Amino acid sequence: MTLSLLSVPLVLEPRIVNTSIVKGQFIYEYLMNSEDSKIRIDVTGYPNIQWPENGGIGPVIPPNFKAMILLNTNWSSGIIKYQYATNVGWVTESQEIQLAI
């Protein structure tokens, strides 16, 4: 699955803008002996590099964003744990998410 748009509002100060092309997959996670199953979405983001059409294979581009989203089976709420790259290393955050009504 390719996600063409992923918007995660970061509650950070100062505001950080991290633009990525994200791709990933989702799976249903069923827990044994439990009614608490989750939908898991894993995505990895890469910087949007505009490479010339006849420019060859291009550089190796390391990811700049990673996220794991765990949602309830009705897709209405859950938690996101994400990392984004800065010039001094990776920063890890997590926050609860709710369906916008």
VOLO-926757 format. One record per residue: residue number from 1; x, z, y of N, C-alpha, C, O in turn. Coordinates in steps of 0.1 Angstrom, whole numbers. Atoms other than C-alpha are relative to their C-alpha. Layout:
REM residues N
<rec resi="NUM" n_px="X" n_pz="Z" n_py="Y" ca_px="X" ca_pz="Z" ca_py="Y" c_px="X" c_pz="Z" c_py="Y" o_px="X" o_pz="Z" o_py="Y"/>
...
END
This chain:
REM residues 101
<rec resi="1" n_px="8" n_pz="0" n_py="-12" ca_px="0" ca_pz="0" ca_py="0" c_px="9" c_pz="0" c_py="12" o_px="18" o_pz="8" o_py="13"/>
<rec resi="2" n_px="-7" n_pz="0" n_py="-12" ca_px="13" ca_pz="-9" ca_py="34" c_px="-9" c_pz="6" c_py="11" o_px="-20" o_pz="0" o_py="13"/>
<rec resi="3" n_px="8" n_pz="-5" n_py="-11" ca_px="0" ca_pz="12" ca_py="63" c_px="4" c_pz="-6" c_py="13" o_px="16" o_pz="-5" o_py="16"/>
<rec resi="4" n_px="-4" n_pz="7" n_py="-12" ca_px="0" ca_pz="-8" ca_py="94" c_px="0" c_pz="9" c_py="12" o_px="6" o_pz="6" o_py="22"/>
<rec resi="5" n_px="0" n_pz="-9" n_py="-11" ca_px="-8" ca_pz="21" ca_py="117" c_px="0" c_pz="14" c_py="-5" o_px="-9" o_pz="18" o_py="-13"/>
<rec resi="6" n_px="1" n_pz="-14" n_py="3" ca_px="0" ca_pz="57" ca_py="114" c_px="3" c_pz="8" c_py="13" o_px="13" o_pz="6" o_py="19"/>
<rec resi="7" n_px="-1" n_pz="-7" n_py="-13" ca_px="-6" ca_pz="80" ca_py="143" c_px="0" c_pz="15" c_py="-3" o_px="-10" o_pz="20" o_py="-8"/>
<rec resi="8" n_px="-1" n_pz="-14" n_py="2" ca_px="6" ca_pz="116" ca_py="141" c_px="3" c_pz="6" c_py="13" o_px="14" o_pz="5" o_py="18"/>
<rec resi="9" n_px="-3" n_pz="-6" n_py="-13" ca_px="2" ca_pz="134" ca_py="174" c_px="9" c_pz="12" c_py="-2" o_px="6" o_pz="22" o_py="-9"/>
<rec resi="10" n_px="-10" n_pz="-11" n_py="1" ca_px="32" ca_pz="157" ca_py="177" c_px="-2" c_pz="10" c_py="11" o_px="-3" o_pz="6" o_py="23"/>
<rec resi="11" n_px="2" n_pz="-11" n_py="-10" ca_px="26" ca_pz="190" ca_py="194" c_px="13" c_pz="6" c_py="3" o_px="16" o_pz="17" o_py="-1"/>
<rec resi="12" n_px="-14" n_pz="-4" n_py="-3" ca_px="61" ca_pz="192" ca_py="207" c_px="2" c_pz="-1" c_py="15" o_px="-5" o_pz="-9" o_py="22"/>
<rec resi="13" n_px="-3" n_pz="0" n_py="-14" ca_px="75" ca_pz="199" ca_py="241" c_px="15" c_pz="0" c_py="1" o_px="21" o_pz="10" o_py="-4"/>
<rec resi="14" n_px="6" n_pz="12" n_py="-6" ca_px="92" ca_pz="178" ca_py="254" c_px="-6" c_pz="-10" c_py="-10" o_px="-2" o_pz="-10" o_py="-22"/>
<rec resi="15" n_px="7" n_pz="10" n_py="9" ca_px="71" ca_pz="149" ca_py="240" c_px="11" c_pz="-9" c_py="-6" o_px="20" o_pz="-14" o_py="1"/>
<rec resi="16" n_px="-9" n_pz="9" n_py="7" ca_px="89" ca_pz="128" ca_py="215" c_px="-7" c_pz="-12" c_py="-5" o_px="-18" o_pz="-11" o_py="-11"/>
<rec resi="17" n_px="6" n_pz="13" n_py="5" ca_px="81" ca_pz="91" ca_py="208" c_px="9" c_pz="-5" c_py="-11" o_px="21" o_pz="-8" o_py="-9"/>
<rec resi="18" n_px="-7" n_pz="6" n_py="11" ca_px="91" ca_pz="78" ca_py="174" c_px="-8" c_pz="-11" c_py="-5" o_px="-18" o_pz="-9" o_py="-12"/>
<rec resi="19" n_px="7" n_pz="12" n_py="5" ca_px="80" ca_pz="43" ca_py="166" c_px="6" c_pz="-5" c_py="-13" o_px="18" o_pz="-7" o_py="-14"/>
<rec resi="20" n_px="-5" n_pz="4" n_py="13" ca_px="82" ca_pz="32" ca_py="130" c_px="-10" c_pz="-10" c_py="-6" o_px="-22" o_pz="-9" o_py="-3"/>
<rec resi="21" n_px="8" n_pz="8" n_py="9" ca_px="70" ca_pz="6" ca_py="106" c_px="-1" c_pz="8" c_py="-13" o_px="9" o_pz="11" o_py="-19"/>
<rec resi="22" n_px="2" n_pz="-9" n_py="12" ca_px="55" ca_pz="27" ca_py="78" c_px="-6" c_pz="-7" c_py="-12" o_px="-15" o_pz="-15" o_py="-11"/>
<rec resi="23" n_px="5" n_pz="5" n_py="12" ca_px="49" ca_pz="19" ca_py="42" c_px="0" c_pz="12" c_py="-10" o_px="7" o_pz="21" o_py="-9"/>
<rec resi="24" n_px="1" n_pz="-11" n_py="10" ca_px="38" ca_pz="41" ca_py="13" c_px="-10" c_pz="-3" c_py="-10" o_px="-15" o_pz="-14" o_py="-12"/>
<rec resi="25" n_px="10" n_pz="1" n_py="11" ca_px="14" ca_pz="48" ca_py="-14" c_px="-8" c_pz="13" c_py="0" o_px="-4" o_pz="24" o_py="5"/>
<rec resi="26" n_px="8" n_pz="-12" n_py="2" ca_px="-14" ca_pz="72" ca_py="-22" c_px="-3" c_pz="2" c_py="-14" o_px="-5" o_pz="-8" o_py="-22"/>
<rec resi="27" n_px="4" n_pz="-4" n_py="13" ca_px="-22" ca_pz="90" ca_py="-54" c_px="-9" c_pz="12" c_py="0" o_px="-9" o_pz="20" o_py="9"/>
<rec resi="28" n_px="9" n_pz="-11" n_py="2" ca_px="-48" ca_pz="114" ca_py="-66" c_px="8" c_pz="10" c_py="-9" o_px="13" o_pz="7" o_py="-20"/>
<rec resi="29" n_px="-7" n_pz="-11" n_py="8" ca_px="-31" ca_pz="147" ca_py="-78" c_px="-11" c_pz="9" c_py="-6" o_px="-18" o_pz="16" o_py="2"/>
<rec resi="30" n_px="9" n_pz="-9" n_py="7" ca_px="-51" ca_pz="166" ca_py="-104" c_px="8" c_pz="11" c_py="-5" o_px="17" o_pz="9" o_py="-12"/>
<rec resi="31" n_px="-7" n_pz="-12" n_py="5" ca_px="-40" ca_pz="201" ca_py="-110" c_px="-7" c_pz="5" c_py="-13" o_px="-19" o_pz="6" o_py="-13"/>
<rec resi="32" n_px="5" n_pz="-5" n_py="12" ca_px="-44" ca_pz="214" ca_py="-145" c_px="-7" c_pz="13" c_py="2" o_px="-2" o_pz="22" o_py="9"/>
<rec resi="33" n_px="8" n_pz="-13" n_py="0" ca_px="-70" ca_pz="242" ca_py="-150" c_px="-4" c_pz="4" c_py="15" o_px="-4" o_pz="16" o_py="18"/>
<rec resi="34" n_px="3" n_pz="-3" n_py="-14" ca_px="-80" ca_pz="239" ca_py="-113" c_px="-10" c_pz="-10" c_py="5" o_px="-10" o_pz="-22" o_py="1"/>
<rec resi="35" n_px="10" n_pz="9" n_py="-6" ca_px="-109" ca_pz="225" ca_py="-93" c_px="6" c_pz="-5" c_py="14" o_px="0" o_pz="-13" o_py="20"/>
<rec resi="36" n_px="-6" n_pz="4" n_py="-13" ca_px="-85" ca_pz="220" ca_py="-63" c_px="9" c_pz="-12" c_py="-1" o_px="22" o_pz="-10" o_py="-1"/>
<rec resi="37" n_px="-7" n_pz="12" n_py="1" ca_px="-74" ca_pz="184" ca_py="-66" c_px="3" c_pz="-5" c_py="15" o_px="-4" o_pz="-1" o_py="24"/>
<rec resi="38" n_px="-4" n_pz="5" n_py="-14" ca_px="-57" ca_pz="166" ca_py="-36" c_px="3" c_pz="-15" c_py="-1" o_px="5" o_pz="-20" o_py="-12"/>
<rec resi="39" n_px="-5" n_pz="14" n_py="-2" ca_px="-51" ca_pz="131" ca_py="-24" c_px="13" c_pz="1" c_py="7" o_px="14" o_pz="7" o_py="18"/>
<rec resi="40" n_px="-13" n_pz="-1" n_py="-5" ca_px="-14" ca_pz="127" ca_py="-17" c_px="4" c_pz="-14" c_py="5" o_px="3" o_pz="-24" o_py="-2"/>
<rec resi="41" n_px="-5" n_pz="12" n_py="-6" ca_px="0" ca_pz="100" ca_py="7" c_px="14" c_pz="2" c_py="4" o_px="17" o_pz="11" o_py="12"/>
<rec resi="42" n_px="-14" n_pz="-1" n_py="-3" ca_px="37" ca_pz="95" ca_py="9" c_px="4" c_pz="-13" c_py="8" o_px="1" o_pz="-24" o_py="4"/>
<rec resi="43" n_px="-4" n_pz="12" n_py="-8" ca_px="50" ca_pz="72" ca_py="37" c_px="15" c_pz="2" c_py="5" o_px="20" o_pz="13" o_py="7"/>
<rec resi="44" n_px="-14" n_pz="1" n_py="-5" ca_px="85" ca_pz="62" ca_py="49" c_px="0" c_pz="-10" c_py="11" o_px="-6" o_pz="-21" o_py="10"/>
<rec resi="45" n_px="-1" n_pz="9" n_py="-11" ca_px="91" ca_pz="47" ca_py="83" c_px="14" c_pz="-5" c_py="4" o_px="23" o_pz="3" o_py="2"/>
<rec resi="46" n_px="-13" n_pz="6" n_py="-4" ca_px="118" ca_pz="24" ca_py="96" c_px="-1" c_pz="-5" c_py="14" o_px="-12" o_pz="-9" o_py="18"/>
<rec resi="47" n_px="0" n_pz="5" n_py="-13" ca_px="127" ca_pz="14" ca_py="131" c_px="-5" c_pz="-14" c_py="0" o_px="-2" o_pz="-22" o_py="-9"/>
<rec resi="48" n_px="5" n_pz="14" n_py="-1" ca_px="110" ca_pz="-18" ca_py="143" c_px="11" c_pz="-8" c_py="7" o_px="13" o_pz="-8" o_py="19"/>
<rec resi="49" n_px="-12" n_pz="8" n_py="-5" ca_px="140" ca_pz="-41" ca_py="146" c_px="-5" c_pz="-15" c_py="1" o_px="-10" o_pz="-20" o_py="-9"/>
<rec resi="50" n_px="3" n_pz="14" n_py="-2" ca_px="133" ca_pz="-76" ca_py="160" c_px="12" c_pz="-9" c_py="-4" o_px="21" o_pz="-11" o_py="5"/>
<rec resi="51" n_px="-11" n_pz="8" n_py="5" ca_px="157" ca_pz="-97" ca_py="139" c_px="-3" c_pz="-15" c_py="2" o_px="-14" o_pz="-19" o_py="-2"/>
<rec resi="52" n_px="2" n_pz="14" n_py="-2" ca_px="162" ca_pz="-134" ca_py="147" c_px="-5" c_pz="-7" c_py="-13" o_px="0" o_pz="-3" o_py="-24"/>
<rec resi="53" n_px="6" n_pz="6" n_py="12" ca_px="143" ca_pz="-157" ca_py="123" c_px="11" c_pz="-6" c_py="-9" o_px="10" o_pz="-5" o_py="-21"/>
<rec resi="54" n_px="-11" n_pz="6" n_py="8" ca_px="175" ca_pz="-175" ca_py="111" c_px="13" c_pz="9" c_py="1" o_px="24" o_pz="3" o_py="0"/>
<rec resi="55" n_px="-12" n_pz="-9" n_py="-2" ca_px="198" ca_pz="-145" ca_py="116" c_px="6" c_pz="6" c_py="-12" o_px="14" o_pz="15" o_py="-12"/>
<rec resi="56" n_px="-5" n_pz="-6" n_py="12" ca_px="205" ca_pz="-138" ca_py="80" c_px="-8" c_pz="11" c_py="-5" o_px="-19" o_pz="14" o_py="-1"/>
<rec resi="57" n_px="8" n_pz="-11" n_py="6" ca_px="195" ca_pz="-108" ca_py="59" c_px="-1" c_pz="12" c_py="9" o_px="-10" o_pz="21" o_py="7"/>
<rec resi="58" n_px="0" n_pz="-11" n_py="-10" ca_px="202" ca_pz="-84" ca_py="88" c_px="7" c_pz="13" c_py="-5" o_px="12" o_pz="13" o_py="-16"/>
<rec resi="59" n_px="-7" n_pz="-12" n_py="4" ca_px="216" ca_pz="-49" ca_py="88" c_px="-8" c_pz="9" c_py="-9" o_px="-20" o_pz="7" o_py="-11"/>
<rec resi="60" n_px="7" n_pz="-10" n_py="8" ca_px="208" ca_pz="-21" ca_py="64" c_px="-6" c_pz="11" c_py="10" o_px="2" o_pz="17" o_py="18"/>
<rec resi="61" n_px="6" n_pz="-9" n_py="-9" ca_px="183" ca_pz="1" ca_py="83" c_px="-5" c_pz="13" c_py="-7" o_px="-14" o_pz="12" o_py="-15"/>
<rec resi="62" n_px="4" n_pz="-13" n_py="6" ca_px="180" ca_pz="38" ca_py="74" c_px="-14" c_pz="4" c_py="5" o_px="-17" o_pz="0" o_py="17"/>
<rec resi="63" n_px="13" n_pz="-5" n_py="-4" ca_px="145" ca_pz="54" ca_py="76" c_px="2" c_pz="9" c_py="12" o_px="12" o_pz="16" o_py="14"/>
<rec resi="64" n_px="0" n_pz="-9" n_py="-11" ca_px="136" ca_pz="73" ca_py="108" c_px="-12" c_pz="9" c_py="0" o_px="-14" o_pz="17" o_py="9"/>
<rec resi="65" n_px="12" n_pz="-8" n_py="1" ca_px="104" ca_pz="89" ca_py="96" c_px="-4" c_pz="1" c_py="-15" o_px="-4" o_pz="-9" o_py="-22"/>
<rec resi="66" n_px="5" n_pz="-3" n_py="13" ca_px="91" ca_pz="105" ca_py="64" c_px="-12" c_pz="9" c_py="1" o_px="-12" o_pz="19" o_py="9"/>
<rec resi="67" n_px="12" n_pz="-9" n_py="0" ca_px="57" ca_pz="121" ca_py="57" c_px="-6" c_pz="1" c_py="-14" o_px="-6" o_pz="-8" o_py="-22"/>
<rec resi="68" n_px="8" n_pz="-3" n_py="12" ca_px="37" ca_pz="137" ca_py="29" c_px="-13" c_pz="6" c_py="5" o_px="-13" o_pz="16" o_py="12"/>
<rec resi="69" n_px="13" n_pz="-4" n_py="-5" ca_px="0" ca_pz="140" ca_py="36" c_px="-8" c_pz="4" c_py="-12" o_px="-9" o_pz="-3" o_py="-22"/>
<rec resi="70" n_px="9" n_pz="-5" n_py="11" ca_px="-22" ca_pz="162" ca_py="13" c_px="-14" c_pz="1" c_py="6" o_px="-16" o_pz="9" o_py="15"/>
<rec resi="71" n_px="13" n_pz="0" n_py="-4" ca_px="-59" ca_pz="156" ca_py="18" c_px="-10" c_pz="6" c_py="-10" o_px="-7" o_pz="4" o_py="-22"/>
<rec resi="72" n_px="10" n_pz="-4" n_py="9" ca_px="-90" ca_pz="171" ca_py="3" c_px="-6" c_pz="-13" c_py="-6" o_px="-4" o_pz="-23" o_py="-1"/>
<rec resi="73" n_px="5" n_pz="12" n_py="6" ca_px="-108" ca_pz="148" ca_py="-21" c_px="-10" c_pz="-8" c_py="8" o_px="-13" o_pz="-19" o_py="4"/>
<rec resi="74" n_px="10" n_pz="7" n_py="-8" ca_px="-134" ca_pz="139" ca_py="5" c_px="7" c_pz="-6" c_py="13" o_px="0" o_pz="-11" o_py="22"/>
<rec resi="75" n_px="-8" n_pz="6" n_py="-10" ca_px="-105" ca_pz="128" ca_py="29" c_px="-3" c_pz="6" c_py="14" o_px="1" o_pz="1" o_py="24"/>
<rec resi="76" n_px="4" n_pz="-6" n_py="-12" ca_px="-118" ca_pz="152" ca_py="56" c_px="10" c_pz="9" c_py="7" o_px="9" o_pz="11" o_py="19"/>
<rec resi="77" n_px="-9" n_pz="-10" n_py="-6" ca_px="-90" ca_pz="177" ca_py="61" c_px="12" c_pz="1" c_py="-10" o_px="12" o_pz="-3" o_py="-21"/>
<rec resi="78" n_px="-11" n_pz="-2" n_py="8" ca_px="-56" ca_pz="186" ca_py="48" c_px="12" c_pz="4" c_py="8" o_px="10" o_pz="11" o_py="19"/>
<rec resi="79" n_px="-12" n_pz="-4" n_py="-7" ca_px="-20" ca_pz="191" ca_py="59" c_px="10" c_pz="-12" c_py="-1" o_px="10" o_pz="-19" o_py="-10"/>
<rec resi="80" n_px="-11" n_pz="10" n_py="0" ca_px="9" ca_pz="168" ca_py="69" c_px="13" c_pz="7" c_py="2" o_px="14" o_pz="16" o_py="10"/>
<rec resi="81" n_px="-14" n_pz="-5" n_py="-1" ca_px="45" ca_pz="176" ca_py="64" c_px="9" c_pz="-12" c_py="3" o_px="9" o_pz="-22" o_py="-5"/>
<rec resi="82" n_px="-8" n_pz="12" n_py="-4" ca_px="68" ca_pz="152" ca_py="82" c_px="13" c_pz="3" c_py="6" o_px="16" o_pz="14" o_py="10"/>
<rec resi="83" n_px="-13" n_pz="-1" n_py="-6" ca_px="103" ca_pz="146" ca_py="93" c_px="3" c_pz="-12" c_py="8" o_px="-2" o_pz="-23" o_py="5"/>
<rec resi="84" n_px="-4" n_pz="12" n_py="-8" ca_px="117" ca_pz="124" ca_py="120" c_px="15" c_pz="2" c_py="4" o_px="20" o_pz="13" o_py="5"/>
<rec resi="85" n_px="-15" n_pz="-1" n_py="-3" ca_px="153" ca_pz="115" ca_py="128" c_px="2" c_pz="0" c_py="15" o_px="-5" o_pz="-6" o_py="23"/>
<rec resi="86" n_px="-5" n_pz="-1" n_py="-14" ca_px="170" ca_pz="124" ca_py="160" c_px="15" c_pz="-3" c_py="0" o_px="20" o_pz="-5" o_py="-11"/>
<rec resi="87" n_px="-14" n_pz="3" n_py="0" ca_px="205" ca_pz="117" ca_py="172" c_px="9" c_pz="12" c_py="-5" o_px="21" o_pz="10" o_py="-6"/>
<rec resi="88" n_px="-7" n_pz="-12" n_py="5" ca_px="215" ca_pz="152" ca_py="159" c_px="-4" c_pz="3" c_py="-15" o_px="1" o_pz="13" o_py="-20"/>
<rec resi="89" n_px="4" n_pz="-2" n_py="13" ca_px="198" ca_pz="150" ca_py="125" c_px="-16" c_pz="0" c_py="-2" o_px="-23" o_pz="-5" o_py="7"/>
<rec resi="90" n_px="15" n_pz="0" n_py="3" ca_px="163" ca_pz="154" ca_py="109" c_px="-6" c_pz="12" c_py="5" o_px="-1" o_pz="23" o_py="4"/>
<rec resi="91" n_px="8" n_pz="-11" n_py="-4" ca_px="136" ca_pz="176" ca_py="123" c_px="-12" c_pz="0" c_py="-9" o_px="-18" o_pz="-10" o_py="-12"/>
<rec resi="92" n_px="11" n_pz="-1" n_py="9" ca_px="109" ca_pz="189" ca_py="99" c_px="-11" c_pz="8" c_py="7" o_px="-9" o_pz="18" o_py="13"/>
<rec resi="93" n_px="11" n_pz="-6" n_py="-6" ca_px="74" ca_pz="198" ca_py="111" c_px="-12" c_pz="0" c_py="-11" o_px="-11" o_pz="-8" o_py="-20"/>
<rec resi="94" n_px="12" n_pz="1" n_py="7" ca_px="40" ca_pz="205" ca_py="95" c_px="-12" c_pz="5" c_py="8" o_px="-10" o_pz="13" o_py="17"/>
<rec resi="95" n_px="12" n_pz="-4" n_py="-8" ca_px="5" ca_pz="208" ca_py="108" c_px="-13" c_pz="-4" c_py="-8" o_px="-13" o_pz="-13" o_py="-16"/>
<rec resi="96" n_px="13" n_pz="3" n_py="6" ca_px="-31" ca_pz="209" ca_py="96" c_px="-7" c_pz="-12" c_py="7" o_px="-5" o_pz="-14" o_py="19"/>
<rec resi="97" n_px="7" n_pz="12" n_py="-6" ca_px="-53" ca_pz="178" ca_py="101" c_px="-14" c_pz="1" c_py="-4" o_px="-18" o_pz="6" o_py="-14"/>
<rec resi="98" n_px="14" n_pz="0" n_py="2" ca_px="-90" ca_pz="174" ca_py="104" c_px="-6" c_pz="-14" c_py="3" o_px="0" o_pz="-21" o_py="12"/>
<rec resi="99" n_px="7" n_pz="12" n_py="-2" ca_px="-113" ca_pz="144" ca_py="103" c_px="-5" c_pz="0" c_py="15" o_px="-13" o_pz="9" o_py="18"/>
<rec resi="100" n_px="6" n_pz="2" n_py="-14" ca_px="-121" ca_pz="132" ca_py="139" c_px="-14" c_pz="-4" c_py="-1" o_px="-17" o_pz="-14" o_py="-8"/>
<rec resi="101" n_px="14" n_pz="3" n_py="0" ca_px="-158" ca_pz="132" ca_py="145" c_px="-4" c_pz="-6" c_py="13" o_px="-16" o_pz="-9" o_py="15"/>
END
